[in-house]
């Protein structure tokens, strides 16, 4: 296995000394905290207003709907405007939306609207964050940065809901909204002094044309398209059925809900371990390592179909979390290397859109499919899909190494890091201004529209980033 994946390579460069990274990372951490506390606060507020389980489900669906509607537009504007501007505007908008809930006594309709609007702002913030993160880092710093972002996300997923529930239960939903507002506002303030390296945008075209350009960056790289499709199918066919069936198995087979909560917590613990491993590990075949990591999730529905013991179930969830995080870090780092920086946010939004569509679809279809096929049969088929779908992508060109035969992106070679005018560099030699090299100097010649431009990033994640449900 070590021969296949390659040796571990020590990380080069100290990412924590990069001021731009620290500002982005801390802001992202505060945003994650707010994202985790907000749904808990809204849920309890809805129940206090007389809502039912169906009401709560409808309210929380608003976030997914917003992501689906605005994902591509978020990536488009994150590539058109300075990414810092997009992030600050998104966080400011979220602050205004959350402040609306401070007056208390919000109706179900208002809570639904608040969730939708916060999700819409998130659709603009996350692609801008991913693209901006790529621009402030050197290639050697990116794995550690992606891993630290994953650590923030996983810690938020473990701690955030519990903190939110405790705060709201001890006081009131209004205090929960104040905590969310404070977290978003802190994230915004942390971004204000950020000096974002300049990435020259492409010549402005119609929104449809620019979105199509982002899709073309995906389609011309088989490994990128295959990865997006595989993860979207994994979300629908494997992860979603596991999420729905875990509480049922916990109660029906093991007699209580403790196994349910423990398994989800251990999934995040495995993710933390995967992120920490990824800070130091540089596999020669990152695609192979990542795809094997994704395929490990197939063990989850398998052990739910035939639950032997809680200990075995817990072990499968730890391995699944570890594998998903290794994949997420390797995917993000290599996407940063391959995709042109001026199109990176659009590619990130395409990836996120695919998962945002397939996850709720899988959650919705799991119940009827279980009733038609039976729980064990459905979970067995889910396990087969969990192993087969990701492993099949290894036959795609470039997938084992997450690398295409196109010229490298600007983050590695094609961006001229020499600032315009007097040399202006940040600490540790990171250029403050990036300019595209003249078209005739790029490999293969041609102009910026006909040849492949310079490249750079995806969670994800970090995190989705892909934001895992």
C-alpha positions as CSV (number, residue, x, y, z in Angstrom):
1,X,0.0,0.0,0.0
2,X,2.9,2.4,0.8
3,X,4.3,1.7,-2.7
4,X,1.0,2.5,-4.3
5,X,0.3,5.7,-2.4
6,X,3.8,6.9,-2.1
7,X,5.9,8.0,0.9
8,X,5.0,10.6,3.4
9,X,6.6,13.9,2.7
10,X,7.1,16.6,5.4
11,X,5.3,19.8,4.9
12,X,7.3,22.7,3.7
13,X,6.7,26.3,4.8
14,X,4.9,27.4,7.9
15,X,1.3,28.2,7.1
16,X,0.6,29.7,10.5
17,X,3.1,32.4,9.9
18,X,1.2,33.5,6.8
19,X,-0.8,36.5,8.0
20,X,-3.3,36.3,5.2
21,X,-4.0,32.6,6.0
22,X,-4.5,33.4,9.7
23,X,-7.0,36.1,8.9
24,X,-9.0,33.9,6.5
25,X,-8.8,30.8,8.7
26,X,-10.0,32.6,11.9
27,X,-12.8,34.3,10.0
28,X,-13.8,30.9,8.5
29,X,-13.7,29.4,12.0
30,X,-16.1,32.0,13.3
31,X,-18.4,31.5,10.3
32,X,-18.4,27.8,10.9
33,X,-19.4,28.4,14.5
34,X,-22.3,30.6,13.4
35,X,-23.4,28.1,10.8
36,X,-23.6,25.3,13.4
37,X,-25.4,27.3,16.1
38,X,-27.9,29.0,13.7
39,X,-29.9,25.9,12.7
40,X,-30.2,24.8,16.3
41,X,-31.5,28.2,17.3
42,X,-34.0,28.3,14.4
43,X,-35.2,24.8,15.2
44,X,-35.9,25.6,18.9
45,X,-37.5,28.9,17.9
46,X,-39.8,27.1,15.5
47,X,-40.8,24.6,18.1
48,X,-41.5,27.4,20.6
49,X,-43.8,28.9,18.0
50,X,-45.8,25.7,17.9
51,X,-44.1,24.1,14.9
52,X,-44.1,20.4,14.3
53,X,-41.4,18.1,12.9
54,X,-42.7,18.8,9.4
55,X,-42.5,22.5,10.0
56,X,-38.9,22.2,11.2
57,X,-38.0,20.1,8.1
58,X,-39.5,22.6,5.8
59,X,-37.6,25.5,7.4
60,X,-34.2,23.8,7.3
61,X,-34.9,22.8,3.7
62,X,-34.7,26.5,2.9
63,X,-30.9,26.4,3.2
64,X,-30.5,23.6,0.6
65,X,-32.9,25.5,-1.7
66,X,-30.8,28.7,-1.4
67,X,-27.6,26.8,-2.2
68,X,-29.1,25.2,-5.2
69,X,-30.5,28.5,-6.5
70,X,-27.5,30.7,-5.8
71,X,-24.4,28.4,-6.0
72,X,-23.5,29.2,-9.6
73,X,-24.1,32.9,-9.2
74,X,-22.0,32.9,-6.0
75,X,-19.1,31.4,-7.9
76,X,-19.6,33.8,-10.8
77,X,-19.4,36.9,-8.7
78,X,-16.6,35.6,-6.6
79,X,-14.6,35.4,-9.8
80,X,-15.7,38.8,-11.0
81,X,-15.0,40.8,-7.9
82,X,-12.3,40.8,-5.2
83,X,-12.9,37.7,-3.1
84,X,-12.4,39.7,0.1
85,X,-15.2,42.1,-1.0
86,X,-17.6,39.2,-1.6
87,X,-16.9,37.6,1.7
88,X,-17.3,40.8,3.7
89,X,-20.5,41.6,1.9
90,X,-21.8,38.1,2.5
91,X,-21.0,38.1,6.2
92,X,-22.5,41.6,6.6
93,X,-25.7,40.5,4.9
94,X,-25.9,37.4,7.2
95,X,-25.4,39.8,10.2
96,X,-28.4,41.9,9.0
97,X,-30.5,38.8,8.5
98,X,-29.8,37.2,11.9
99,X,-30.4,40.6,13.6
100,X,-34.0,40.3,12.4
101,X,-34.5,37.3,14.7
102,X,-33.5,39.3,17.8
103,X,-36.9,40.7,18.4
104,X,-38.3,37.3,19.3
105,X,-41.6,35.7,18.5
106,X,-40.7,35.1,14.9
107,X,-43.3,33.2,12.8
108,X,-42.6,30.1,10.9
109,X,-42.7,32.0,7.6
110,X,-40.1,34.5,8.9
111,X,-37.8,31.8,10.2
112,X,-38.0,30.0,6.8
113,X,-37.1,33.3,5.1
114,X,-34.1,33.8,7.5
115,X,-32.7,30.4,6.8
116,X,-33.1,30.9,3.1
117,X,-31.3,34.2,3.1
118,X,-28.5,33.0,5.3
119,X,-28.0,30.1,2.9
120,X,-28.0,32.4,-0.1
121,X,-25.2,34.5,1.5
122,X,-23.3,31.3,2.2
123,X,-23.5,30.4,-1.5
124,X,-21.5,33.6,-2.2
125,X,-19.1,33.3,0.7
126,X,-17.8,29.8,0.4
127,X,-16.6,30.0,-3.3
128,X,-14.9,33.3,-2.5
129,X,-13.3,31.9,0.6
130,X,-11.9,28.9,-1.3
131,X,-10.5,31.0,-4.1
132,X,-9.1,33.6,-1.8
133,X,-7.4,31.0,0.3
134,X,-5.6,29.6,-2.7
135,X,-4.3,33.1,-3.6
136,X,-2.7,33.9,-0.3
137,X,-0.8,30.5,0.0
138,X,2.2,29.1,-1.6
139,X,1.8,25.6,-3.1
140,X,3.7,24.0,-0.2
141,X,1.4,25.7,2.3
142,X,-1.9,24.5,0.8
143,X,-2.1,21.0,2.3
144,X,-1.6,22.2,5.8
145,X,-4.0,25.1,5.2
146,X,-6.7,22.8,3.9
147,X,-6.2,20.4,6.8
148,X,-6.5,23.3,9.4
149,X,-9.7,24.4,7.7
150,X,-11.0,20.9,8.0
151,X,-10.1,20.8,11.7
152,X,-12.1,24.0,12.2
153,X,-15.1,22.5,10.4
154,X,-15.0,19.2,12.2
155,X,-14.6,20.8,15.6
156,X,-17.5,23.1,14.8
157,X,-19.6,20.1,13.8
158,X,-18.8,18.4,17.1
159,X,-19.0,21.4,19.5
160,X,-21.3,23.9,17.7
161,X,-24.7,22.1,17.9
162,X,-24.2,21.2,21.6
163,X,-23.2,24.8,22.5
164,X,-26.1,26.2,20.5
165,X,-28.6,23.8,22.2
166,X,-27.2,24.6,25.7
167,X,-27.3,28.3,25.2
168,X,-30.8,28.4,23.7
169,X,-32.2,25.9,26.3
170,X,-30.6,27.8,29.2
171,X,-31.8,31.2,28.1
172,X,-33.8,31.7,24.9
173,X,-33.6,31.6,21.1
174,X,-32.9,35.4,21.3
175,X,-29.6,34.7,23.0
176,X,-28.9,32.1,20.4
177,X,-29.4,34.7,17.7
178,X,-27.1,37.1,19.5
179,X,-24.4,34.3,19.6
180,X,-24.8,33.7,15.9
181,X,-24.7,37.5,15.1
182,X,-21.5,37.9,17.3
183,X,-19.8,35.0,15.4
184,X,-20.7,36.4,11.9
185,X,-19.6,39.9,13.0
186,X,-16.3,38.7,14.3
187,X,-15.6,36.8,11.1
188,X,-16.3,40.0,9.2
189,X,-14.0,42.2,11.3
190,X,-11.2,39.6,11.0
191,X,-11.4,40.0,7.2
192,X,-11.2,43.8,7.1
193,X,-7.3,44.1,7.3
194,X,-6.8,41.3,4.8
195,X,-4.6,42.3,1.8
196,X,-5.7,39.9,-0.9
197,X,-3.3,39.3,-3.8
198,X,-4.7,40.6,-7.0
199,X,-5.9,38.1,-9.6
200,X,-6.7,39.8,-12.9
201,X,-10.2,38.8,-13.9
202,X,-11.1,37.7,-17.4
203,X,-12.7,40.1,-19.8
204,X,-16.3,40.5,-18.7
205,X,-18.9,38.5,-20.7
206,X,-22.5,37.6,-20.1
207,X,-23.3,35.7,-16.9
208,X,-24.3,32.6,-19.0
209,X,-21.0,32.7,-20.9
210,X,-18.9,33.0,-17.8
211,X,-20.8,30.2,-16.0
212,X,-20.3,28.1,-19.1
213,X,-16.5,28.9,-18.9
214,X,-16.5,27.5,-15.4
215,X,-18.3,24.4,-16.5
216,X,-15.7,24.0,-19.3
217,X,-12.9,23.9,-16.8
218,X,-14.6,20.9,-15.3
219,X,-15.4,19.1,-18.5
220,X,-12.0,19.4,-20.0
221,X,-10.5,17.5,-17.0
222,X,-11.9,14.0,-16.7
223,X,-10.7,13.6,-13.1
224,X,-12.4,16.8,-12.0
225,X,-15.7,15.9,-13.6
226,X,-15.4,12.3,-12.4
227,X,-14.7,13.4,-8.8
228,X,-17.6,15.8,-8.7
229,X,-20.0,13.2,-10.1
230,X,-18.7,10.4,-7.8
231,X,-19.0,12.5,-4.7
232,X,-22.5,13.7,-5.6
233,X,-23.6,10.1,-6.2
234,X,-21.9,9.0,-2.9
235,X,-23.9,11.7,-1.1
236,X,-27.2,10.4,-2.5
237,X,-26.6,6.7,-2.6
238,X,-24.5,6.0,0.4
239,X,-24.2,8.9,2.9
240,X,-27.8,10.0,2.8
241,X,-29.2,6.5,3.5
242,X,-26.7,6.1,6.3
243,X,-27.9,9.3,7.9
244,X,-31.5,8.3,7.7
245,X,-31.0,4.7,8.9
246,X,-28.5,5.2,11.7
247,X,-31.0,6.5,14.3
248,X,-33.5,3.7,13.4
249,X,-30.8,1.0,13.8
250,X,-29.6,2.6,17.0
251,X,-33.1,2.4,18.5
252,X,-34.4,-0.8,16.9
253,X,-31.3,-3.0,17.3
254,X,-29.3,-1.5,20.2
255,X,-32.3,-0.3,22.2
256,X,-31.6,3.4,22.7
257,X,-30.3,6.6,20.9
258,X,-26.9,6.6,22.5
259,X,-25.3,4.7,19.5
260,X,-26.7,7.3,17.1
261,X,-25.1,10.2,18.8
262,X,-21.9,8.4,19.5
263,X,-21.5,7.3,15.9
264,X,-21.9,10.8,14.5
265,X,-19.4,12.2,17.1
266,X,-16.9,9.5,16.1
267,X,-17.4,10.3,12.4
268,X,-16.1,13.8,13.2
269,X,-13.3,12.4,15.4
270,X,-12.2,10.3,12.4
271,X,-12.4,13.5,10.3
272,X,-10.2,15.3,12.7
273,X,-7.6,12.5,12.5
274,X,-7.7,12.6,8.7
275,X,-7.2,16.3,8.7
276,X,-4.2,16.0,11.1
277,X,-2.7,13.3,9.0
278,X,-3.1,15.4,5.8
279,X,-1.2,18.2,7.4
280,X,2.0,16.2,7.0
281,X,1.3,13.5,4.4
282,X,2.0,14.2,0.7
283,X,1.0,11.1,-1.2
284,X,2.6,10.7,-4.6
285,X,-0.8,9.5,-5.9
286,X,-3.2,11.8,-4.1
287,X,-6.1,10.8,-6.2
288,X,-5.6,7.1,-5.3
289,X,-5.3,7.9,-1.6
290,X,-8.4,10.2,-1.7
291,X,-10.6,7.8,-3.7
292,X,-9.7,4.9,-1.3
293,X,-10.7,7.2,1.5
294,X,-14.1,7.9,0.0
295,X,-14.7,4.2,-0.7
296,X,-14.2,3.5,3.0
297,X,-17.6,5.0,3.6
298,X,-19.2,2.0,2.0
299,X,-18.5,0.1,5.2
300,X,-21.0,2.3,7.0
301,X,-24.2,1.1,5.3
302,X,-22.7,-2.4,5.3
303,X,-22.4,-2.5,9.1
304,X,-25.9,-0.8,9.4
305,X,-27.4,-3.6,7.3
306,X,-25.9,-6.3,9.6
307,X,-25.1,-4.6,12.9
308,X,-22.7,-6.9,14.8
309,X,-21.9,-4.7,17.8
310,X,-21.7,-1.0,18.7
311,X,-17.9,-1.2,18.7
312,X,-17.7,-2.4,15.1
313,X,-20.2,0.3,14.1
314,X,-18.1,2.9,15.8
315,X,-14.9,1.7,14.1
316,X,-16.6,2.0,10.7
317,X,-17.6,5.5,11.4
318,X,-14.1,6.5,12.5
319,X,-12.6,5.0,9.3
320,X,-15.3,6.7,7.2
321,X,-14.6,10.1,8.7
322,X,-10.8,9.7,8.3
323,X,-11.2,8.7,4.6
324,X,-13.5,11.5,3.7
325,X,-11.2,14.1,5.2
326,X,-8.1,12.7,3.4
327,X,-10.0,13.0,0.2
328,X,-11.3,16.5,0.9
329,X,-7.8,17.8,1.6
330,X,-6.2,16.2,-1.4
331,X,-9.1,17.3,-3.7
332,X,-8.9,20.9,-2.5
333,X,-5.1,21.2,-2.8
334,X,-5.0,19.7,-6.3
335,X,-7.9,21.7,-7.5
336,X,-6.0,24.8,-6.5
337,X,-3.1,23.7,-8.5
338,X,-5.1,22.8,-11.7
339,X,-7.8,25.4,-12.0
340,X,-7.0,29.0,-13.2
341,X,-7.3,31.4,-10.3
342,X,-9.8,33.6,-12.2
343,X,-12.1,30.6,-12.7
344,X,-11.6,28.8,-9.4
345,X,-14.7,30.1,-7.6
346,X,-16.9,29.0,-10.4
347,X,-15.5,25.5,-10.4
348,X,-15.9,25.3,-6.6
349,X,-19.6,26.4,-6.9
350,X,-20.2,23.7,-9.6
351,X,-18.8,21.1,-7.2
352,X,-20.9,22.4,-4.3
353,X,-24.1,22.6,-6.4
354,X,-23.8,18.9,-7.4
355,X,-23.7,17.9,-3.7
356,X,-26.4,20.3,-2.7
357,X,-28.8,18.8,-5.2
358,X,-28.0,15.1,-4.5
359,X,-27.9,15.2,-0.7
360,X,-31.5,16.3,-0.1
361,X,-32.6,14.0,-3.0
362,X,-31.0,11.1,-1.2
363,X,-32.5,12.0,2.1
364,X,-36.0,12.2,0.5
365,X,-35.8,8.9,-1.4
366,X,-34.4,6.8,1.4
367,X,-37.7,6.3,3.2
368,X,-39.7,5.2,0.2
369,X,-36.8,3.0,-1.0
370,X,-36.6,1.3,2.4
371,X,-40.3,0.6,2.4
372,X,-40.2,-0.9,-1.0
373,X,-37.0,-2.9,-0.8
374,X,-36.5,-3.5,3.0
375,X,-33.9,-1.9,5.2
376,X,-31.2,-4.6,4.8
377,X,-31.5,-4.7,1.0
378,X,-31.4,-1.0,0.7
379,X,-28.3,-0.7,2.9
380,X,-26.6,-3.6,1.1
381,X,-27.2,-1.8,-2.3
382,X,-26.0,1.4,-0.7
383,X,-22.8,-0.3,0.5
384,X,-22.1,-1.7,-3.0
385,X,-22.5,1.8,-4.5
386,X,-20.3,3.2,-1.8
387,X,-17.4,1.0,-2.8
388,X,-18.0,0.7,-6.6
389,X,-18.8,4.3,-7.6
390,X,-15.6,6.0,-6.3
391,X,-13.3,3.1,-7.2
392,X,-14.6,3.1,-10.8
393,X,-13.4,6.7,-11.2
394,X,-9.8,5.4,-10.9
395,X,-10.0,4.4,-14.5
396,X,-10.5,8.0,-15.6
397,X,-7.5,9.8,-17.1
398,X,-5.6,11.7,-14.4
399,X,-7.6,10.5,-11.4
400,X,-4.9,8.5,-9.6
401,X,-2.7,11.5,-9.4
402,X,-5.4,14.2,-9.5
403,X,-3.6,15.7,-12.4
404,X,-4.4,16.5,-16.1
405,X,-2.1,16.9,-19.0
406,X,-3.0,20.6,-19.2
407,X,-0.5,23.4,-18.3
408,X,-0.2,24.1,-14.5
409,X,-2.3,26.8,-12.9
410,X,-1.1,30.2,-11.9
411,X,-0.6,29.2,-8.3
412,X,2.3,26.9,-9.4
413,X,3.9,28.4,-12.4
414,X,1.9,30.6,-14.8
415,X,1.1,33.6,-12.6
416,X,3.8,36.2,-12.7
417,X,4.3,37.0,-9.0
418,X,6.3,40.1,-9.7
419,X,4.2,43.0,-8.5
420,X,3.4,45.9,-10.7
421,X,5.6,48.9,-10.0
422,X,7.8,48.8,-6.9
423,X,8.1,45.3,-5.5
424,X,5.5,44.8,-2.8
425,X,5.7,41.5,-0.9
426,X,4.1,40.3,2.3
427,X,5.8,38.5,5.0
428,X,7.6,35.3,4.0
429,X,8.0,36.4,0.4
430,X,4.3,36.1,-0.6
431,X,3.6,38.5,-3.5
432,X,0.9,41.0,-2.8
433,X,0.0,41.4,-6.5
434,X,-0.4,38.7,-9.1
435,X,-0.4,39.5,-12.8
436,X,-1.1,37.1,-15.6
437,X,1.9,36.5,-17.9
438,X,1.6,37.7,-21.4
439,X,-0.3,35.3,-23.6
440,X,2.6,34.6,-25.9
441,X,4.8,33.4,-23.0
442,X,2.4,30.7,-21.9
443,X,3.0,27.2,-23.0
444,X,1.2,26.5,-26.2
445,X,0.8,30.1,-27.2
446,X,-2.5,31.6,-28.1
447,X,-4.5,34.3,-26.3
448,X,-6.3,34.2,-22.9
449,X,-9.6,33.1,-24.4
450,X,-8.3,30.3,-26.6
451,X,-5.5,28.7,-24.6
452,X,-5.6,27.4,-21.0
453,X,-5.1,30.3,-18.6
454,X,-3.0,30.1,-15.5
455,X,-4.3,27.9,-12.7
456,X,-5.1,27.4,-8.8
457,X,-8.4,25.3,-6.0
458,X,-12.3,23.4,-3.6
459,X,-14.8,21.7,0.7
460,X,-14.4,20.3,0.8
461,X,-14.3,21.7,2.9
462,X,-12.8,22.6,3.4
463,X,-13.8,22.1,4.2
464,X,-17.6,21.5,1.8
465,X,-15.9,22.8,3.0
466,X,-17.8,20.8,1.1
467,X,-20.0,21.3,3.7
468,X,-21.1,18.0,4.9
469,X,-24.6,17.6,6.0
